[in-house]
Amino acid sequence: MPSKSSVRFPNETAAYRDAREALLTAEVELRRNIEEVAALRRGMPAGGVVPEDYEFDEIVVDPSGAERVQPVRLSGLFAPGQQTLLVYSYMYGPEMATPCNMCTSILDGLDGGAPHVRDRVSFAVVAKSPIERVRQVAKDRGWRNLRLVSSSRNSYNHDYHGETADGAQMPMLNVFVKRDGGVYHSYATELLYAPSEPGQDFRHVDMIWPLWNLFDFTPEGRGTSWYPKLSYAKS
């Protein structure tokens, strides 16, 4: 059913309004599809039980300001009273001189949103590099809210498809849940590994990466050659 809006903007033409009404109908349908997919996701049964309680490294800061490395298990990444854990695999392996610029732009945004996320569900970011390297990136970027852990001593990245067989790092978001006294895998952004149409990015983590969605509102769109950078020249 066509959607009609009572909104009008200064000096808009009839051609603009006709096109906007057609677009509004498409946007309503898109919203409906997003809700339907989210409902399917929520209705998924629990996946496989986690094969081991992976031990990660993280840096904690004591009251004096001193930093120390502390081990933490996957089960320990669940905050007290919470049954759901989001884990983002950050493309920053031990052989990489710099972290992935794309992942970094995602985490720049998530650092601000992390306190809101953690009010409902647990959230952590895992990278294969030693935790000291990950911590230095956080300091350089000014991240204050992300819980960062290193998987340098375990096979988590490989097991949950944040790493290929040859050691290349991949950007994956995994969801884990506590059920019946155990930890189970619930969801992963497997769209990364699904076939894509020619010229189309995988868009598997679009929903946590508002940058591209902002560009989708513009006449220029996402473009085909621009990608986030780790830094930008100041004019």
C-alpha positions as CSV (number, residue, x, y, z in Angstrom):
1,M,0.0,0.0,0.0
2,P,1.5,3.4,-1.0
3,S,2.6,5.5,2.0
4,K,1.5,9.2,2.2
5,S,3.3,11.9,4.2
6,S,1.8,15.1,5.4
7,V,5.3,16.6,5.4
8,R,6.1,19.3,2.9
9,F,9.4,21.3,2.5
10,P,9.9,24.9,1.3
11,N,9.6,25.3,-2.5
12,E,9.5,21.5,-3.2
13,T,8.1,20.6,-6.7
14,A,5.4,18.2,-7.6
15,A,8.0,16.0,-9.2
16,Y,10.0,15.9,-6.0
17,R,6.9,15.0,-3.9
18,D,5.9,12.2,-6.3
19,A,9.4,10.7,-6.2
20,R,9.6,11.1,-2.4
21,E,6.2,9.4,-1.9
22,A,7.4,6.4,-4.0
23,L,10.6,6.3,-2.0
24,L,8.7,6.5,1.3
25,T,6.7,3.4,0.3
26,A,10.0,1.6,-0.4
27,E,11.4,2.7,3.0
28,V,8.4,1.4,4.8
29,E,8.8,-1.9,3.1
30,L,12.5,-1.9,4.0
31,R,11.7,-1.2,7.7
32,R,9.2,-4.1,7.6
33,N,11.9,-6.4,6.2
34,I,14.4,-5.4,8.8
35,E,11.9,-6.2,11.6
36,E,11.1,-9.5,10.0
37,V,14.8,-10.5,9.8
38,A,15.3,-9.4,13.4
39,A,12.4,-11.6,14.4
40,L,13.9,-14.6,12.6
41,R,17.3,-13.9,14.3
42,R,15.6,-13.8,17.7
43,G,13.8,-17.0,17.0
44,M,17.0,-19.0,16.2
45,P,17.6,-21.9,18.6
46,A,20.9,-21.9,20.5
47,G,23.9,-22.9,18.5
48,G,26.7,-25.2,19.5
49,V,28.2,-25.2,23.0
50,V,31.5,-23.3,23.2
51,P,34.2,-26.0,22.9
52,E,36.4,-24.4,25.6
53,D,36.3,-21.5,28.0
54,Y,38.9,-19.5,26.0
55,E,41.4,-17.6,28.1
56,F,42.1,-14.1,26.9
57,D,44.4,-11.3,28.1
58,E,43.3,-7.9,29.0
59,I,44.8,-4.9,30.7
60,V,43.3,-3.6,33.9
61,V,44.2,-0.4,35.7
62,D,44.5,-0.4,39.4
63,P,43.5,2.6,41.6
64,S,47.0,4.0,41.5
65,G,46.8,4.1,37.7
66,A,49.2,1.2,37.1
67,E,48.4,-1.2,34.3
68,R,48.8,-4.9,34.5
69,V,47.9,-7.8,32.2
70,Q,45.2,-10.1,33.6
71,P,43.8,-13.3,32.1
72,V,40.0,-13.5,31.6
73,R,37.9,-16.4,30.4
74,L,35.2,-16.1,27.8
75,S,32.7,-16.9,30.5
76,G,34.2,-14.0,32.5
77,L,33.3,-11.6,29.7
78,F,29.6,-11.9,30.7
79,A,28.8,-9.2,33.2
80,P,27.0,-10.3,36.4
81,G,23.3,-10.9,35.7
82,Q,23.6,-10.8,31.9
83,Q,23.0,-13.8,29.7
84,T,24.2,-12.4,26.3
85,L,27.7,-11.5,25.1
86,L,28.6,-9.7,21.9
87,V,32.2,-10.2,20.7
88,Y,33.6,-8.2,17.8
89,S,36.8,-9.6,16.1
90,Y,39.1,-6.7,15.4
91,M,41.4,-7.2,12.4
92,Y,44.7,-6.6,14.1
93,G,47.1,-9.5,14.0
94,P,50.6,-9.8,15.4
95,E,52.1,-9.5,11.9
96,M,50.1,-6.3,11.0
97,A,52.0,-3.1,11.3
98,T,48.7,-1.2,11.8
99,P,45.2,-2.3,12.6
100,C,42.5,-2.5,9.9
101,N,41.3,1.0,9.1
102,M,37.8,-0.3,8.4
103,C,37.5,-2.1,11.8
104,T,39.0,0.9,13.5
105,S,36.3,3.2,12.1
106,I,33.7,0.8,13.5
107,L,35.2,0.8,16.9
108,D,35.6,4.6,16.9
109,G,31.8,4.8,16.8
110,L,31.2,1.8,19.2
111,D,33.5,3.3,21.9
112,G,30.9,6.1,22.4
113,G,28.0,3.6,22.3
114,A,29.6,0.9,24.5
115,P,28.2,2.2,27.9
116,H,24.7,2.1,26.5
117,V,25.2,-1.4,25.0
118,R,26.6,-2.8,28.3
119,D,23.5,-1.6,30.2
120,R,21.6,-4.4,28.5
121,V,24.2,-7.0,27.2
122,S,27.9,-7.7,27.6
123,F,30.3,-6.6,24.9
124,A,34.0,-7.1,24.2
125,V,36.4,-6.6,21.3
126,V,39.0,-9.3,20.6
127,A,42.2,-9.0,18.6
128,K,44.9,-11.5,17.8
129,S,47.8,-9.1,18.6
130,P,49.3,-9.1,22.1
131,I,47.2,-7.0,24.5
132,E,50.0,-4.4,24.8
133,R,49.7,-3.5,21.1
134,V,45.9,-3.4,21.3
135,R,46.1,-1.2,24.4
136,Q,48.4,1.2,22.6
137,V,45.9,1.5,19.7
138,A,43.2,2.3,22.2
139,K,45.3,5.1,23.7
140,D,46.1,6.5,20.3
141,R,42.5,6.5,19.3
142,G,41.2,7.9,22.6
143,W,39.0,4.9,23.3
144,R,37.7,5.0,26.8
145,N,34.8,2.5,26.9
146,L,35.6,-0.6,24.9
147,R,36.5,-3.8,26.7
148,L,39.5,-5.0,24.7
149,V,41.0,-8.5,25.0
150,S,43.7,-10.4,23.2
151,S,43.3,-13.9,21.8
152,S,47.1,-14.3,21.1
153,R,47.2,-17.4,23.3
154,N,44.1,-19.2,22.0
155,S,42.2,-20.4,18.9
156,Y,39.1,-18.2,19.4
157,N,39.6,-16.2,16.2
158,H,40.1,-19.3,14.1
159,D,37.2,-21.2,15.7
160,Y,34.7,-18.4,15.3
161,H,35.8,-17.3,11.8
162,G,37.6,-14.1,12.7
163,E,40.7,-15.6,11.2
164,T,41.3,-17.7,8.1
165,A,43.3,-20.9,7.9
166,D,46.3,-19.0,6.7
167,G,46.1,-16.5,9.6
168,A,44.4,-13.6,7.9
169,Q,42.2,-11.6,10.2
170,M,38.5,-11.2,9.4
171,P,35.9,-8.8,10.8
172,M,33.2,-10.9,12.6
173,L,30.6,-10.2,15.2
174,N,29.7,-13.2,17.3
175,V,26.9,-13.5,19.9
176,F,27.1,-16.0,22.8
177,V,24.4,-16.8,25.4
178,K,24.4,-18.5,28.8
179,R,21.9,-21.4,28.8
180,D,21.5,-24.3,31.3
181,G,24.8,-23.6,33.0
182,G,26.8,-23.5,29.8
183,V,27.9,-21.0,27.1
184,Y,26.5,-21.4,23.6
185,H,27.1,-19.7,20.3
186,S,24.0,-17.9,19.2
187,Y,24.7,-15.8,16.1
188,A,27.5,-14.7,13.8
189,T,27.6,-12.2,10.9
190,E,28.0,-15.0,8.3
191,L,26.9,-12.7,5.5
192,L,30.6,-12.1,5.2
193,Y,31.0,-15.6,3.8
194,A,27.9,-15.7,1.7
195,P,27.9,-15.0,-2.0
196,S,27.4,-11.3,-2.9
197,E,26.1,-9.7,-6.0
198,P,28.7,-8.2,-8.4
199,G,30.0,-4.9,-7.2
200,Q,28.3,-5.3,-3.8
201,D,30.2,-5.2,-0.5
202,F,29.3,-7.9,2.0
203,R,27.7,-5.4,4.4
204,H,27.6,-8.1,7.2
205,V,28.3,-5.5,9.9
206,D,26.4,-2.6,8.5
207,M,24.0,-2.5,11.4
208,I,26.9,-1.6,13.8
209,W,28.6,0.8,11.4
210,P,26.5,3.9,10.9
211,L,29.1,5.6,8.7
212,W,27.8,4.0,5.5
213,N,24.2,4.4,6.5
214,L,24.8,8.2,6.7
215,F,26.3,8.2,3.2
216,D,23.2,6.3,2.0
217,F,21.2,9.4,2.8
218,T,23.3,11.5,0.5
219,P,23.1,12.0,-3.3
220,E,26.7,10.8,-3.6
221,G,25.8,7.5,-1.8
222,R,28.6,5.2,-0.5
223,G,30.7,5.6,-3.7
224,T,33.1,3.0,-5.0
225,S,36.5,4.3,-4.1
226,W,36.4,6.0,-0.6
227,Y,37.2,4.0,2.5
228,P,37.9,5.1,6.1
229,K,41.4,6.0,7.0
230,L,43.3,5.8,10.2
231,S,44.0,9.5,10.0
232,Y,43.1,12.4,7.7
233,A,45.2,15.3,6.6
234,K,44.2,18.6,8.2
235,S,43.7,21.5,5.8
